[in-house]
Amino acid sequence: MKTYVTKPAEVQRAWYVVDAEGQTLGRLASSVATILRGKHKPIYSPAVDCGDYVVIVNAEKIAVTGRRLEQKRYYRHSLYMGGLREITLRDQLQQHPERVLESAVRGMLPKNALGRKMFKKLKVYAGSEHPHEAQQPQPLEL
């Protein structure tokens, strides 16, 4: 019995489209992160990017539970003195709804070069339209 090792040239990538309308933020993000990593495939290997492309539409209609709209905050720093900026989840959903899903999924991917490569396969759009029709993405129910 020999151990099978996945090679990057053997990986077949599919395109999936996910409708985020009414989906819970964290549950959707963990499912999408699993697909981006390729853990749903039998050829999964942690050292090889064998995941698929995921297109998320209707990011502005994502659901959150509890009091997260007021309590959850996103921070960024300009690297200048006093340059810390914070924004609540409610404001972030109004201004940049794509960033909410992107940051949730990014936090569930590996923190290395392979994770950055996986993250590039995620495409998030606020509305229901996306420019990836030529790739013929399959609808994915999560």
Secondary structure by P-SEA (a helix, b strand, c coil): cbbbbbccccbbbbbbbbbcccccaaaaaaaaaaaaacccccccccccccbbbbbbcccccccccccccccbbbbbbccccccbbbbcaaaaaaccaaaaaaaaaaaaccccaaaaaaaaabbbbccccccccccccccccc
